[in-house]
Amino acid sequence: MVSFTREDKGAMEAKGYVAGKSEVGYVYYPAEGVKTSEEIAVNYIEYPWLTRFEVEGIEPS
């Protein structure tokens, strides 16, 4: 799941999240319980019936 926040990087890190930089801004994910690859990608995909974000490089451990 991808969501957006207006909180700054320091506030999110204080809540236990790690920040990764992407083309659309920072990607925040829990510091524990996930595996990440070297590169995290957030893809904005438009279909004729749906627009969505897809995240690559983060999965549950």
N, C-alpha and C positions, 0 to 999 in steps of 0.2 A: 504494500500500500504506500502511496506517495501522498504527502500532504504538504501544505505550505504554512509558514509561521512568520509572524512579524517580530518574534523574539530574536535577539542578536546571538551571535555565536557563543559568547561567554555564558549567557543565560541557559542555552541549550546544553552546553558542556557541564554546567552545574547540576543539571537534571540527569546526568549520566549518559549523554549522547556524545558521539564522535562526529566531527564534521569532515566531509569530503567535498572538494570543489568539483562542480560540474559546469557545463555550458550554460545552464539555466540558474546557477547560483549554488549555494551550499546544499548538500544532501546530508541529513542528520539520520543516524541510525544508532541503536543501543550499543553501548560499549561491551556488553556481554550477551551471549546467546546467539550471535550471528557469525557467519564466515564471510569474508570479503576477498575478492580478487584484487589484483594490483590496481585495476582501473574500474571505477564505478561510473556507469553511464545512466543518464536519465533521458529517455527517448520520448518525444512528443509525437504521437501517431494519430493521423486523421484518416478515418474511414468514412465512406458516405453516410453511414448510420451511427457513427460513434467517434468521439475524440477522447483520447486517453493518454496517460503517461505510463511508461513501462520502465522498470529499473533493472539494470543488469549489473552483476558483480556483487550482489548481497543476497545471502540465503540463510535460513535458520540453520543453526549447528546441531 
